Amino acid sequence: MDKIPEIENEEINEKPKSKKFVFMIYSDNIAPIESLTYDEKNILVNELLTDYFKEKNISTLSRLKLENAQNQLKKVILTIIAIPLIFALISGSIYLTKKSYIDMQRKFEKLFDSHEIPYK
């Protein structure tokens, strides 16, 4: 009785090595497919599937690489534009602040000069 559960567990854990599928084939391809032997048909279908999935993986990887390159390019361009812009904004802000203080100082000097208060 101990061996029965082990066998069941082994059967459950095994993955199928091959499996049958039914495919619809276009009418143009019926005669060439019928002329192939059973083994040739299996080899043909498996090679076609392997090639298809390789191509699909390659195209997916290519698309992902292209998207990554585009994102990197966007980041570089944004950095090239943003850093000088930030420095220009800081420089302009400092310039305007300094100009405002100078104007304020001139106005106060003019105000005090026009209203001279005599010291006693």
C-alpha positions in Angstrom: 0.0 0.0 0.0 2.9 2.3 0.6 4.0 2.0 -3.1 0.7 3.1 -4.6 0.8 6.7 -3.3 4.4 7.0 -4.5 3.5 5.9 -8.0 0.5 8.3 -8.0 2.8 11.2 -6.9 5.3 10.4 -9.6 2.6 10.3 -12.3 1.3 13.7 -11.1 4.7 15.3 -11.1 5.7 14.1 -14.6 5.1 16.5 -17.4 4.0 15.1 -20.8 6.9 14.6 -23.2 4.7 14.9 -26.2 1.1 15.7 -26.9 -1.2 15.4 -29.9 -2.8 18.5 -31.4 -5.2 18.9 -34.3 -4.4 21.7 -36.8 -6.4 23.1 -39.7 -4.3 23.3 -42.8 -5.0 25.5 -45.8 -6.2 23.7 -48.9 -3.0 24.7 -50.8 -0.9 22.7 -48.3 -2.9 19.5 -48.0 -1.2 17.6 -50.8 2.4 18.4 -49.6 1.5 17.5 -46.0 -0.2 14.2 -47.0 2.9 13.2 -49.0 5.1 13.4 -45.8 5.5 10.4 -43.4 4.3 10.6 -39.8 7.8 11.3 -38.6 8.4 14.0 -41.2 5.2 15.7 -40.2 6.2 15.7 -36.6 9.7 17.1 -37.4 8.2 19.7 -39.7 5.6 20.9 -37.2 8.1 21.0 -34.3 10.7 22.9 -36.4 8.1 25.4 -37.5 7.0 26.0 -33.9 10.6 26.3 -32.7 11.4 28.8 -35.4 8.2 30.7 -34.8 8.8 31.1 -31.0 12.5 32.0 -31.6 11.4 34.7 -34.0 8.8 35.9 -31.6 11.3 36.1 -28.7 13.8 37.9 -30.9 11.3 40.4 -32.1 10.1 40.9 -28.5 13.7 41.4 -27.3 14.4 43.8 -30.2 11.3 45.8 -29.4 12.2 46.0 -25.7 15.8 47.1 -26.6 14.4 49.8 -28.9 12.0 51.0 -26.2 14.9 51.1 -23.7 17.1 53.0 -26.1 14.3 55.5 -26.8 13.8 56.0 -23.0 17.6 56.5 -22.5 17.7 59.0 -25.3 14.7 60.9 -23.9 16.5 61.1 -20.5 19.7 62.3 -22.1 17.9 65.0 -24.1 15.9 66.1 -21.0 19.1 66.3 -18.9 20.9 68.3 -21.6 18.0 70.8 -21.8 17.0 70.8 -18.1 20.4 71.4 -16.5 21.2 74.6 -18.4 17.6 75.8 -17.9 17.9 75.3 -14.1 21.1 77.2 -14.0 19.6 80.0 -16.2 16.6 80.2 -13.8 18.8 80.4 -10.7 21.1 83.0 -12.4 18.0 85.1 -13.4 16.6 84.8 -9.9 19.8 85.9 -8.3 20.1 88.8 -10.8 16.6 90.0 -10.2 17.0 89.8 -6.4 20.2 91.7 -6.5 18.7 94.3 -8.9 15.7 94.7 -6.6 17.9 95.3 -3.5 20.0 97.9 -5.4 16.8 99.7 -6.6 15.5 99.7 -3.1 18.7 101.0 -1.7 18.7 103.9 -4.3 15.2 104.8 -3.5 15.9 104.9 0.3 19.0 107.0 -0.3 17.0 109.4 -2.5 14.2 109.5 0.1 16.7 110.3 2.9 18.6 112.8 0.8 15.4 114.7 -0.1 14.2 114.8 3.5 17.3 115.7 5.3 16.7 115.6 8.9 19.0 117.9 10.8 20.9 116.4 13.7 20.9 118.4 16.9 
